[in-house]
């Protein structure tokens, strides 16, 4: 599969995970920061990594949420919590995932992540 096909697959998957409106808003932000960054995300991250068949999207989302929360990356965490909800994860799944990181990444990381998640949950209602 060539780069163009991976980018198209990545864009299709991003649309599924975020919806068309939020996808376009997010892409415009990435493009304004760096068009190359947006290309790498679509082609590699979404077109290659997220598209691998061994794990379902819900599982990938929960792993990503745990990783980003542990690393203290609130911008990506918020986006990925939204994607997790669209990928079949429930509020309880996300909350439990974040509670699981507390003893490993620290209670402050858990607290901040739960705060981000709570904001997303409130917006979804």
N, CA, C and O atoms as a printed pandas DataFrame, in Angstrom:
     atom_number atom_name residue_name chain_id  residue_number  x_coord  y_coord  z_coord
0              1         N          UNK        A               1    0.854   -1.176    0.000
1              2        CA          UNK        A               1    0.000    0.000    0.000
2              3         C          UNK        A               1    0.898    1.238    0.000
3              4         O          UNK        A               1    1.835    1.334    0.793
4              5         N          UNK        A               2    0.605    2.178   -0.892
5              6        CA          UNK        A               2    1.442    3.368   -0.973
6              7         C          UNK        A               2    0.950    4.465   -0.023
7              8         O          UNK        A               2   -0.077    4.326    0.641
8              9         N          UNK        A               3    1.710    5.547    0.019
9             10        CA          UNK        A               3    1.433    6.647    0.949
10            11         C          UNK        A               3    0.049    7.249    0.712
11            12         O          UNK        A               3   -0.667    7.542    1.669
12            13         N          UNK        A               4   -0.333    7.436   -0.541
13            14        CA          UNK        A               4   -1.637    8.036   -0.858
14            15         C          UNK        A               4   -2.764    7.145   -0.329
15            16         O          UNK        A               4   -3.731    7.643    0.246
16            17         N          UNK        A               5   -2.639    5.842   -0.521
17            18        CA          UNK        A               5   -3.670    4.916   -0.031
18            19         C          UNK        A               5   -3.742    4.907    1.493
19            20         O          UNK        A               5   -4.828    4.861    2.069
20            21         N          UNK        A               6   -2.571    4.951    2.144
21            22        CA          UNK        A               6   -2.570    4.994    3.614
22            23         C          UNK        A               6   -3.186    6.293    4.119
23            24         O          UNK        A               6   -3.916    6.292    5.110
24            25         N          UNK        A               7   -2.896    7.397    3.443
25            26        CA          UNK        A               7   -3.477    8.680    3.850
26            27         C          UNK        A               7   -4.997    8.649    3.678
27            28         O          UNK        A               7   -5.726    9.121    4.551
28            29         N          UNK        A               8   -5.478    8.104    2.571
29            30        CA          UNK        A               8   -6.930    8.000    2.350
30            31         C          UNK        A               8   -7.566    7.101    3.406
31            32         O          UNK        A               8   -8.639    7.417    3.921
32            33         N          UNK        A               9   -6.918    5.985    3.733
33            34        CA          UNK        A               9   -7.433    5.084    4.768
34            35         C          UNK        A               9   -7.437    5.797    6.122
35            36         O          UNK        A               9   -8.385    5.665    6.897
36            37         N          UNK        A              10   -6.375    6.551    6.402
37            38        CA          UNK        A              10   -6.296    7.295    7.655
38            39         C          UNK        A              10   -7.371    8.353    7.768
39            40         O          UNK        A              10   -7.963    8.523    8.833
40            41         N          UNK        A              11   -7.630    9.064    6.688
41            42        CA          UNK        A              11   -8.665   10.103    6.697
42            43         C          UNK        A              11  -10.046    9.476    6.893
43            44         O          UNK        A              11  -10.868   10.005    7.641
44            45         N          UNK        A              12  -10.297    8.370    6.233
45            46        CA          UNK        A              12  -11.578    7.671    6.393
46            47         C          UNK        A              12  -11.780    7.232    7.846
47            48         O          UNK        A              12  -12.864    7.388    8.407
48            49         N          UNK        A              13  -10.729    6.684    8.442
49            50        CA          UNK        A              13  -10.813    6.237    9.827
50            51         C          UNK        A              13  -11.009    7.416   10.772
51            52         O          UNK        A              13  -11.808    7.329   11.704
52            53         N          UNK        A              14  -10.303    8.504   10.550
53            54        CA          UNK        A              14  -10.465    9.689   11.390
54            55         C          UNK        A              14  -11.896   10.208   11.315
55            56         O          UNK        A              14  -12.463   10.595   12.337
56            57         N          UNK        A              15  -12.488   10.222   10.124
57            58        CA          UNK        A              15  -13.893   10.618    9.977
58            59         C          UNK        A              15  -14.799    9.723   10.811
59            60         O          UNK        A              15  -15.736   10.207   11.447
60            61         N          UNK        A              16  -14.526    8.419   10.812
61            62        CA          UNK        A              16  -15.334    7.480   11.601
62            63         C          UNK        A              16  -15.197    7.757   13.097
63            64         O          UNK        A              16  -16.170    7.658   13.845
64            65         N          UNK        A              17  -13.989    8.101   13.526
65            66        CA          UNK        A              17  -13.731    8.256   14.951
66            67         C          UNK        A              17  -14.116    9.623   15.500
67            68         O          UNK        A              17  -14.410    9.753   16.688
68            69         N          UNK        A              18  -14.116   10.639   14.650
69            70        CA          UNK        A              18  -14.427   11.994   15.126
70            71         C          UNK        A              18  -15.690   12.589   14.523
71            72         O          UNK        A              18  -16.252   13.534   15.075
72            73         N          UNK        A              19  -16.130   12.062   13.426
73            74        CA          UNK        A              19  -17.226   12.675   12.697
74            75         C          UNK        A              19  -16.667   13.703   11.734
75            76         O          UNK        A              19  -15.584   14.242   11.960
76            77         N          UNK        A              20  -17.396   13.980   10.657
77            78        CA          UNK        A              20  -16.874   14.864    9.616
78            79         C          UNK        A              20  -16.557   16.285   10.081
79            80         O          UNK        A              20  -15.526   16.841    9.704
80            81         N          UNK        A              21  -17.430   16.874   10.892
81            82        CA          UNK        A              21  -17.230   18.271   11.302
82            83         C          UNK        A              21  -15.983   18.424   12.178
83            84         O          UNK        A              21  -15.135   19.276   11.914
84            85         N          UNK        A              22  -15.876   17.594   13.223
85            86        CA          UNK        A              22  -14.725   17.697   14.115
86            87         C          UNK        A              22  -13.438   17.289   13.388
87            88         O          UNK        A              22  -12.369   17.824   13.681
88            89         N          UNK        A              23  -13.532   16.359   12.455
89            90        CA          UNK        A              23  -12.356   15.971   11.667
90            91         C          UNK        A              23  -11.827   17.158   10.892
91            92         O          UNK        A              23  -10.625   17.425   10.903
92            93         N          UNK        A              24  -12.710   17.868   10.221
93            94        CA          UNK        A              24  -12.259   19.010    9.422
94            95         C          UNK        A              24  -11.701   20.132   10.295
95            96         O          UNK        A              24  -10.703   20.756    9.933
96            97         N          UNK        A              25  -12.329   20.394   11.430
97            98        CA          UNK        A              25  -11.811   21.408   12.355
98            99         C          UNK        A              25  -10.424   21.021   12.852
99           100         O          UNK        A              25   -9.519   21.854   12.906
100          101         N          UNK        A              26  -10.266   19.766   13.210
101          102        CA          UNK        A              26   -8.987   19.274   13.726
102          103         C          UNK        A              26   -7.923   19.309   12.639
103          104         O          UNK        A              26   -6.788   19.717   12.886
104          105         N          UNK        A              27   -8.287   18.882   11.441
105          106        CA          UNK        A              27   -7.325   18.908   10.327
106          107         C          UNK        A              27   -6.867   20.325   10.022
107          108         O          UNK        A              27   -5.682   20.553    9.775
108          109         N          UNK        A              28   -7.785   21.274   10.036
109          110        CA          UNK        A              28   -7.411   22.670    9.770
110          111         C          UNK        A              28   -6.429   23.174   10.826
111          112         O          UNK        A              28   -5.492   23.907   10.510
112          113         N          UNK        A              29   -6.646   22.783   12.074
113          114        CA          UNK        A              29   -5.721   23.169   13.132
114          115         C          UNK        A              29   -4.345   22.566   12.873
115          116         O          UNK        A              29   -3.337   23.270   12.922
116          117         N          UNK        A              30   -4.301   21.262   12.597
117          118        CA          UNK        A              30   -3.021   20.605   12.318
118          119         C          UNK        A              30   -2.327   21.239   11.113
119          120         O          UNK        A              30   -1.117   21.462   11.137
120          121         N          UNK        A              31   -3.098   21.530   10.053
121          122        CA          UNK        A              31   -2.527   22.138    8.849
122          123         C          UNK        A              31   -1.968   23.526    9.140
123          124         O          UNK        A              31   -0.937   23.909    8.586
124          125         N          UNK        A              32   -2.642   24.283   10.007
125          126        CA          UNK        A              32   -2.157   25.630   10.328
126          127         C          UNK        A              32   -0.862   25.579   11.134
127          128         O          UNK        A              32   -0.037   26.489   11.059
128          129         N          UNK        A              33   -0.695   24.516   11.896
129          130        CA          UNK        A              33    0.540   24.342   12.660
130          131         C          UNK        A              33    1.654   23.875   11.744
131          132         O          UNK        A              33    2.749   24.437   11.725
132          133         N          UNK        A              34    1.341   22.810   10.969
133          134        CA          UNK        A              34    2.323   22.252   10.040
134          135         C          UNK        A              34    1.634   21.257    9.118
135          136         O          UNK        A              34    1.141   20.228    9.581
136          137         N          UNK        A              35    1.590   21.547    7.815
137          138        CA          UNK        A              35    0.996   20.585    6.879
138          139         C          UNK        A              35    1.678   19.220    6.923
139          140         O          UNK        A              35    1.022   18.190    6.761
140          141         N          UNK        A              36    2.985   19.211    7.142
141          142        CA          UNK        A              36    3.694   17.929    7.240
142          143         C          UNK        A              36    3.211   17.119    8.439
143          144         O          UNK        A              36    3.073   15.899    8.352
144          145         N          UNK        A              37    2.955   17.797    9.556
145          146        CA          UNK        A              37    2.463   17.122   10.757
146          147         C          UNK        A              37    1.128   16.437   10.460
147          148         O          UNK        A              37    0.923   15.276   10.816
148          149         N          UNK        A              38    0.227   17.165    9.805
149          150        CA          UNK        A              38   -1.066   16.594    9.452
150          151         C          UNK        A              38   -0.897   15.387    8.535
151          152         O          UNK        A              38   -1.582   14.379    8.707
152          153         N          UNK        A              39    0.001   15.481    7.571
153          154        CA          UNK        A              39    0.262   14.344    6.677
154          155         C          UNK        A              39    0.769   13.133    7.438
155          156         O          UNK        A              39    0.320   12.015    7.188
156          157         N          UNK        A              40    1.698   13.337    8.364
157          158        CA          UNK        A              40    2.231   12.218    9.152
158          159         C          UNK        A              40    1.126   11.557    9.977
159          160         O          UNK        A              40    1.053   10.331   10.070
160          161         N          UNK        A              41    0.273   12.382   10.571
161          162        CA          UNK        A              41   -0.820   11.833   11.375
162          163         C          UNK        A              41   -1.769   11.000   10.526
163          164         O          UNK        A              41   -2.110    9.875   10.891
164          165         N          UNK        A              42   -2.194   11.548    9.400
165          166        CA          UNK        A              42   -3.140   10.817    8.552
166          167         C          UNK        A              42   -2.524    9.556    7.965
167          168         O          UNK        A              42   -3.121    8.481    8.025
168          169         N          UNK        A              43   -1.337    9.687    7.403
169          170        CA          UNK        A              43   -0.714    8.563    6.703
170          171         C          UNK        A              43   -0.187    7.499    7.658
171          172         O          UNK        A              43   -0.468    6.314    7.474
172          173         N          UNK        A              44    0.562    7.896    8.662
173          174        CA          UNK        A              44    1.186    6.910    9.544
174          175         C          UNK        A              44    0.320    6.555   10.751
175          176         O          UNK        A              44   -0.030    5.392   10.949
176          177         N          UNK        A              45   -0.025    7.561   11.555
177          178        CA          UNK        A              45   -0.750    7.269   12.791
178          179         C          UNK        A              45   -2.105    6.620   12.516
179          180         O          UNK        A              45   -2.407    5.557   13.057
180          181         N          UNK        A              46   -2.926    7.263   11.669
181          182        CA          UNK        A              46   -4.260    6.724   11.416
182          183         C          UNK        A              46   -4.277    5.700   10.281
183          184         O          UNK        A              46   -4.981    4.694   10.367
184          185         N          UNK        A              47   -3.518    5.946    9.232
185          186        CA          UNK        A              47   -3.526    5.044    8.089
186          187         C          UNK        A              47   -2.742    3.765    8.296
187          188         O          UNK        A              47   -2.979    2.778    7.598
188          189         N          UNK        A              48   -1.826    3.761    9.228
189          190        CA          UNK        A              48   -1.000    2.577    9.473
190          191         C          UNK        A              48   -1.244    1.991   10.866
191          192         O          UNK        A              48   -1.676    0.844   10.983
192          193         N          UNK        A              49   -0.974    2.762   11.917
193          194        CA          UNK        A              49   -1.039    2.234   13.292
194          195         C          UNK        A              49   -2.477    1.957   13.731
195          196         O          UNK        A              49   -2.796    0.839   14.135
196          197         N          UNK        A              50   -3.342    2.961   13.657
197          198        CA          UNK        A              50   -4.736    2.775   14.096
198          199         C          UNK        A              50   -5.476    1.770   13.226
199          200         O          UNK        A              50   -6.471    1.198   13.671
200          201         N          UNK        A              51   -5.023    1.541   12.015
201          202        CA          UNK        A              51   -5.706    0.656   11.079
202          203         C          UNK        A              51   -5.283   -0.806   11.180
203          204         O          UNK        A              51   -5.811   -1.652   10.458
204          205         N          UNK        A              52   -4.351   -1.108   12.052
205          206        CA          UNK        A              52   -3.914   -2.503   12.190
206          207         C          UNK        A              52   -5.081   -3.348   12.698
207          208         O          UNK        A              52   -5.860   -2.881   13.529
208          209         N          UNK        A              53   -5.212   -4.577   12.215
209          210        CA          UNK        A              53   -6.393   -5.375   12.528
210          211         C          UNK        A              53   -6.371   -6.138   13.863
211          212         O          UNK        A              53   -7.413   -6.649   14.273
212          213         N          UNK        A              54   -5.253   -6.232   14.538
213          214        CA          UNK        A              54   -5.156   -7.112   15.712
214          215         C          UNK        A              54   -5.974   -6.640   16.918
215          216         O          UNK        A              54   -6.422   -7.468   17.711
216          217         N          UNK        A              55   -6.176   -5.339   17.069
217          218        CA          UNK        A              55   -6.967   -4.802   18.182
218          219         C          UNK        A              55   -8.144   -4.014   17.622
219          220         O          UNK        A              55   -8.019   -3.354   16.591
220          221         N          UNK        A              56   -9.272   -4.082   18.292
221          222        CA          UNK        A              56  -10.412   -3.277   17.863
222          223         C          UNK        A              56  -10.190   -1.818   18.277
223          224         O          UNK        A              56   -9.331   -1.524   19.108
224          225         N          UNK        A              57  -10.966   -0.922   17.693
225          226        CA          UNK        A              57  -10.780    0.514   17.937
226          227         C          UNK        A              57  -11.058    0.905   19.390
227          228         O          UNK        A              57  -10.401    1.802   19.918
228          229         N          UNK        A              58  -12.008    0.254   20.037
229          230        CA          UNK        A              58  -12.292    0.543   21.447
230          231         C          UNK        A              58  -11.062    0.265   22.294
231          232         O          UNK        A              58  -10.675    1.087   23.125
232          233         N          UNK        A              59  -10.448   -0.892   22.087
233          234        CA          UNK        A              59   -9.249   -1.259   22.847
234          235         C          UNK        A              59   -8.110   -0.292   22.548
235          236         O          UNK        A              59   -7.437    0.177   23.465
236          237         N          UNK        A              60   -7.894    0.005   21.285
237          238        CA          UNK        A              60   -6.834    0.962   20.917
238          239         C          UNK        A              60   -7.078    2.316   21.585
239          240         O          UNK        A              60   -6.145    2.957   22.068
240          241         N          UNK        A              61   -8.337    2.740   21.606
241          242        CA          UNK        A              61   -8.662    4.025   22.226
242          243         C          UNK        A              61   -8.343    4.029   23.715
243          244         O          UNK        A              61   -7.760    4.990   24.218
244          245         N          UNK        A              62   -8.717    2.973   24.425
245          246        CA          UNK        A              62   -8.455    2.930   25.866
246          247         C          UNK        A              62   -6.956    2.889   26.159
247          248         O          UNK        A              62   -6.496    3.512   27.116
248          249         N          UNK        A              63   -6.203    2.173   25.356
249          250        CA          UNK        A              63   -4.742    2.154   25.514
250          251         C          UNK        A              63   -4.179    3.556   25.283
251          252         O          UNK        A              63   -3.309    4.016   26.023
252          253         N          UNK        A              64   -4.679    4.217   24.262
253          254        CA          UNK        A              64   -4.199    5.561   23.938
254          255         C          UNK        A              64   -4.560    6.552   25.031
255          256         O          UNK        A              64   -3.740    7.391   25.402
256          257         N          UNK        A              65   -5.782    6.463   25.550
257          258        CA          UNK        A              65   -6.207    7.340   26.646
258          259         C          UNK        A              65   -5.293    7.140   27.855
259          260         O          UNK        A              65   -4.845    8.118   28.455
260          261         N          UNK        A              66   -5.014    5.902   28.216
261          262        CA          UNK        A              66   -4.132    5.628   29.356
262          263         C          UNK        A              66   -2.736    6.189   29.115
263          264         O          UNK        A              66   -2.139    6.784   30.013
264          265         N          UNK        A              67   -2.219    6.004   27.918
265          266        CA          UNK        A              67   -0.873    6.493   27.597
266          267         C          UNK        A              67   -0.788    8.007   27.663
267          268         O          UNK        A              67    0.130    8.560   28.268
268          269         N          UNK        A              68   -1.749    8.676   27.037
269          270        CA          UNK        A              68   -1.721   10.143   27.014
270          271         C          UNK        A              68   -1.933   10.738   28.397
271          272         O          UNK        A              68   -1.312   11.742   28.745
272          273         N          UNK        A              69   -2.803   10.128   29.181
273          274        CA          UNK        A              69   -3.007   10.593   30.557
274          275         C          UNK        A              69   -1.723   10.421   31.365
275          276         O          UNK        A              69   -1.338   11.312   32.122
276          277         N          UNK        A              70   -1.072    9.292   31.206
277          278        CA          UNK        A              70    0.174    9.028   31.936
278          279         C          UNK        A              70    1.272   10.004   31.550
279          280         O          UNK        A              70    2.096   10.388   32.380
280          281         N          UNK        A              71    1.277   10.404   30.282
281          282        CA          UNK        A              71    2.295   11.337   29.796
282          283         C          UNK        A              71    1.946   12.799   30.059
283          284         O          UNK        A              71    2.774   13.686   29.849
284          285         N          UNK        A              72    0.714   13.051   30.521
285          286        CA          UNK        A              72    0.302   14.434   30.785
286          287         C          UNK        A              72    0.122   15.245   29.523
287          288         O          UNK        A              72    0.594   16.380   29.443
288          289         N          UNK        A              73   -0.554   14.684   28.532
289          290        CA          UNK        A              73   -0.772   15.345   27.242
290          291         C          UNK        A              73   -2.252   15.682   27.070
291          292         O          UNK        A              73   -2.975   14.954   26.391
292          293         N          UNK        A              74   -2.712   16.787   27.682
293          294        CA          UNK        A              74   -4.153   17.077   27.721
294          295         C          UNK        A              74   -4.801   17.360   26.369
295          296         O          UNK        A              74   -5.965   17.003   26.186
296          297         N          UNK        A              75   -4.117   17.975   25.422
297          298        CA          UNK        A              75   -4.738   18.254   24.124
298          299         C          UNK        A              75   -5.062   16.954   23.394
299          300         O          UNK        A              75   -6.182   16.759   22.924
300          301         N          UNK        A              76   -4.085   16.081   23.305
301          302        CA          UNK        A              76   -4.303   14.795   22.641
302          303         C          UNK        A              76   -5.253   13.921   23.449
303          304         O          UNK        A              76   -6.029   13.157   22.876
304          305         N          UNK        A              77   -5.199   14.026   24.771
305          306        CA          UNK        A              77   -6.088   13.249   25.624
306          307         C          UNK        A              77   -7.543   13.609   25.350
307          308         O          UNK        A              77   -8.381   12.721   25.187
308          309         N          UNK        A              78   -7.846   14.886   25.297
309          310        CA          UNK        A              78   -9.222   15.310   25.035
310          311         C          UNK        A              78   -9.720   14.762   23.704
311          312         O          UNK        A              78  -10.819   14.214   23.630
312          313         N          UNK        A              79   -8.926   14.904   22.665
313          314        CA          UNK        A              79   -9.304   14.406   21.349
314          315         C          UNK        A              79   -9.518   12.895   21.384
315          316         O          UNK        A              79  -10.471   12.389   20.790
316          317         N          UNK        A              80   -8.647   12.182   22.069
317          318        CA          UNK        A              80   -8.741   10.729   22.108
318          319         C          UNK        A              80   -9.859   10.219   23.011
319          320         O          UNK        A              80  -10.363    9.116   22.800
320          321         N          UNK        A              81  -10.251   10.993   24.003
321          322        CA          UNK        A              81  -11.435   10.623   24.780
322          323         C          UNK        A              81  -12.669   10.724   23.885
323          324         O          UNK        A              81  -13.545    9.861   23.931
324          325         N          UNK        A              82  -12.735   11.771   23.074
325          326        CA          UNK        A              82  -13.845   11.903   22.121
326          327         C          UNK        A              82  -13.866   10.716   21.153
327          328         O          UNK        A              82  -14.923   10.146   20.879
328          329         N          UNK        A              83  -12.704   10.355   20.648
329          330        CA          UNK        A              83  -12.625    9.226   19.728
330          331         C          UNK        A              83  -12.999    7.924   20.439
331          332         O          UNK        A              83  -13.669    7.073   19.855
332          333         N          UNK        A              84  -12.576    7.764   21.684
333          334        CA          UNK        A              84  -12.899    6.546   22.436
334          335         C          UNK        A              84  -14.409    6.384   22.568
335          336         O          UNK        A              84  -14.933    5.282   22.408
336          337         N          UNK        A              85  -15.104    7.468   22.858
337          338        CA          UNK        A              85  -16.567    7.402   22.959
338          339         C          UNK        A              85  -17.191    6.999   21.624
339          340         O          UNK        A              85  -18.155    6.234   21.590
340          341         N          UNK        A              86  -16.646    7.510   20.538
341          342        CA          UNK        A              86  -17.147    7.143   19.205
342          343         C          UNK        A              86  -16.738    5.733   18.806
343          344         O          UNK        A              86  -17.346    5.138   17.916
344          345         N          UNK        A              87  -15.713    5.194   19.456
345          346        CA          UNK        A              87  -15.224    3.849   19.146
346          347         C          UNK        A              87  -15.836    2.783   20.055
347          348         O          UNK        A              87  -15.380    1.639   20.068
348          349         N          UNK        A              88  -16.862    3.156   20.810
349          350        CA          UNK        A              88  -17.579    2.171   21.610
350          351         C          UNK        A              88  -17.225    2.122   23.081
351          352         O          UNK        A              88  -17.831    1.356   23.830
352          353         N          UNK        A              89  -16.267    2.912   23.514
353          354        CA          UNK        A              89  -15.949    2.959   24.945
354          355         C          UNK        A              89  -17.033    3.762   25.661
355          356         O          UNK        A              89  -17.554    4.740   25.124
356          357         N          UNK        A              90  -17.359    3.343   26.856
357          358        CA          UNK        A              90  -18.344    4.065   27.662
358          359         C          UNK        A              90  -17.617    5.031   28.594
359          360         O          UNK        A              90  -16.395    4.984   28.737
360          361         N          UNK        A              91  -18.396    5.905   29.221
361          362        CA          UNK        A              91  -17.828    6.796   30.236
362          363         C          UNK        A              91  -17.182    5.966   31.342
363          364         O          UNK        A              91  -16.107    6.306   31.835
364          365         N          UNK        A              92  -17.845    4.874   31.727
365          366        CA          UNK        A              92  -17.292    4.007   32.772
366          367         C          UNK        A              92  -15.974    3.371   32.320
367          368         O          UNK        A              92  -15.032    3.298   33.109
368          369         N          UNK        A              93  -15.890    2.914   31.078
369          370        CA          UNK        A              93  -14.640    2.346   30.553
370          371         C          UNK        A              93  -13.498    3.357   30.663
371          372         O          UNK        A              93  -12.398    3.029   31.107
372          373         N          UNK        A              94  -13.783    4.579   30.253
373          374        CA          UNK        A              94  -12.755    5.627   30.260
374          375         C          UNK        A              94  -12.371    5.988   31.690
375          376         O          UNK        A              94  -11.188    6.118   32.003
376          377         N          UNK        A              95  -13.357    6.148   32.549
377          378        CA          UNK        A              95  -13.079    6.474   33.951
378          379         C          UNK        A              95  -12.247    5.379   34.602
379          380         O          UNK        A              95  -11.269    5.675   35.289
380          381         N          UNK        A              96  -12.617    4.121   34.397
381          382        CA          UNK        A              96  -11.853    3.007   34.978
382          383         C          UNK        A              96  -10.441    2.938   34.421
383          384         O          UNK        A              96   -9.499    2.633   35.151
384          385         N          UNK        A              97  -10.290    3.218   33.143
385          386        CA          UNK        A              97   -8.962    3.249   32.526
386          387         C          UNK        A              97   -8.104    4.314   33.196
387          388         O          UNK        A              97   -6.930    4.083   33.486
388          389         N          UNK        A              98   -8.691    5.476   33.439
389          390        CA          UNK        A              98   -7.941    6.567   34.067
390          391         C          UNK        A              98   -7.636    6.267   35.532
391          392         O          UNK        A              98   -6.555    6.599   36.017
392          393         N          UNK        A              99   -8.563    5.652   36.233
393          394        CA          UNK        A              99   -8.283    5.264   37.622
394          395         C          UNK        A              99   -7.149    4.235   37.690
395          396         O          UNK        A              99   -6.366    4.226   38.640
396          397         N          UNK        A             100   -7.071    3.380   36.686
397          398        CA          UNK        A             100   -6.032    2.348   36.654
398          399         C          UNK        A             100   -4.632    2.943   36.579
399          400         O          UNK        A             100   -3.678    2.328   37.056
400          401         N          UNK        A             101   -4.491    4.130   35.988
401          402        CA          UNK        A             101   -3.153    4.713   35.857
402          403         C          UNK        A             101   -2.668    5.380   37.136
403          404         O          UNK        A             101   -1.473    5.641   37.275
404          405         N          UNK        A             102   -3.573    5.664   38.078
405          406        CA          UNK        A             102   -3.194    6.424   39.281
406          407         C          UNK        A             102   -1.980    5.856   40.010
407          408         O          UNK        A             102   -1.052    6.614   40.292
408          409         N          UNK        A             103   -1.937    4.558   40.333
409          410        CA          UNK        A             103   -0.770    4.065   41.067
410          411         C          UNK        A             103    0.495    3.973   40.213
411          412         O          UNK        A             103    1.598    3.870   40.750
412          413         N          UNK        A             104    0.343    4.008   38.896
413          414        CA          UNK        A             104    1.503    3.842   38.012
414          415         C          UNK        A             104    2.041    5.165   37.487
415          416         O          UNK        A             104    3.255    5.352   37.395
416          417         N          UNK        A             105    1.143    6.082   37.142
417          418        CA          UNK        A             105    1.548    7.375   36.588
418          419         C          UNK        A             105    1.437    8.496   37.614
419          420         O          UNK        A             105    1.972    9.586   37.411
420          421         N          UNK        A             106    0.739    8.224   38.720
421          422        CA          UNK        A             106    0.582    9.211   39.777
422          423         C          UNK        A             106   -0.839    9.739   39.860
423          424         O          UNK        A             106   -1.545    9.857   38.859
424          425         N          UNK        A             107   -1.230   10.049   41.072
425          426        CA          UNK        A             107   -2.571   10.570   41.301
426          427         C          UNK        A             107   -2.794   11.928   40.635
427          428         O          UNK        A             107   -3.901   12.183   40.162
428          429         N          UNK        A             108   -1.786   12.815   40.577
429          430        CA          UNK        A             108   -2.015   14.074   39.856
430          431         C          UNK        A             108   -2.327   13.848   38.369
431          432         O          UNK        A             108   -3.183   14.533   37.809
432          433         N          UNK        A             109   -1.650   12.908   37.737
433          434        CA          UNK        A             109   -1.935   12.608   36.326
434          435         C          UNK        A             109   -3.356   12.078   36.174
435          436         O          UNK        A             109   -4.069   12.447   35.240
436          437         N          UNK        A             110   -3.759   11.219   37.090
437          438        CA          UNK        A             110   -5.118   10.675   37.075
438          439         C          UNK        A             110   -6.136   11.796   37.256
439          440         O          UNK        A             110   -7.117   11.870   36.517
440          441         N          UNK        A             111   -5.910   12.652   38.218
441          442        CA          UNK        A             111   -6.821   13.758   38.510
442          443         C          UNK        A             111   -6.989   14.670   37.292
443          444         O          UNK        A             111   -8.109   15.007   36.907
444          445         N          UNK        A             112   -5.867   15.061   36.695
445          446        CA          UNK        A             112   -5.945   15.935   35.521
446          447         C          UNK        A             112   -6.691   15.258   34.385
447          448         O          UNK        A             112   -7.501   15.892   33.708
448          449         N          UNK        A             113   -6.426   13.975   34.169
449          450        CA          UNK        A             113   -7.089   13.240   33.092
450          451         C          UNK        A             113   -8.590   13.100   33.360
451          452         O          UNK        A             113   -9.402   13.241   32.446
452          453         N          UNK        A             114   -8.950   12.825   34.598
453          454        CA          UNK        A             114  -10.372   12.733   34.945
454          455         C          UNK        A             114  -11.073   14.072   34.745
455          456         O          UNK        A             114  -12.244   14.113   34.367
456          457         N          UNK        A             115  -10.367   15.155   34.995
457          458        CA          UNK        A             115  -10.923   16.490   34.782
458          459         C          UNK        A             115  -11.178   16.731   33.301
459          460         O          UNK        A             115  -12.224   17.261   32.928
460          461         N          UNK        A             116  -10.227   16.343   32.456
461          462        CA          UNK        A             116  -10.412   16.462   31.004
462          463         C          UNK        A             116  -11.585   15.594   30.565
463          464         O          UNK        A             116  -12.445   16.042   29.806
464          465         N          UNK        A             117  -11.620   14.356   31.041
465          466        CA          UNK        A             117  -12.706   13.441   30.676
466          467         C          UNK        A             117  -14.059   13.995   31.109
467          468         O          UNK        A             117  -15.027   13.934   30.351
468          469         N          UNK        A             118  -14.130   14.526   32.301
469          470        CA          UNK        A             118  -15.389   15.077   32.803
470          471         C          UNK        A             118  -15.883   16.220   31.899
471          472         O          UNK        A             118  -17.079   16.327   31.627
472          473         N          UNK        A             119  -14.974   17.055   31.446
473          474        CA          UNK        A             119  -15.334   18.144   30.553
474          475         C          UNK        A             119  -15.927   17.591   29.245
475          476         O          UNK        A             119  -16.945   18.084   28.760
476          477         N          UNK        A             120  -15.278   16.567   28.686
477          478        CA          UNK        A             120  -15.784   15.953   27.451
478          479         C          UNK        A             120  -17.144   15.302   27.698
479          480         O          UNK        A             120  -18.055   15.443   26.882
480          481         N          UNK        A             121  -17.286   14.594   28.816
481          482        CA          UNK        A             121  -18.567   13.932   29.137
482          483         C          UNK        A             121  -19.694   14.955   29.248
483          484         O          UNK        A             121  -20.797   14.720   28.755
484          485         N          UNK        A             122  -19.421   16.092   29.895
485          486        CA          UNK        A             122  -20.444   17.138   30.041
486          487         C          UNK        A             122  -20.854   17.702   28.682
487          488         O          UNK        A             122  -22.032   17.975   28.452
488          489         N          UNK        A             123  -19.884   17.876   27.781
489          490        CA          UNK        A             123  -20.182   18.398   26.453
490          491         C          UNK        A             123  -21.002   17.420   25.627
491          492         O          UNK        A             123  -21.803   17.835   24.789
492          493         N          UNK        A             124  -20.810   16.129   25.854
493          494        CA          UNK        A             124  -21.520   15.098   25.090
494          495         C          UNK        A             124  -22.985   14.998   25.495
495          496         O          UNK        A             124  -23.805   14.508   24.718
496          497         N          UNK        A             125  -23.328   15.452   26.692
497          498        CA          UNK        A             125  -24.717   15.373   27.166
498          499         C          UNK        A             125  -25.541   16.539   26.700
499          500         O          UNK        A             125  -26.729   16.620   27.013
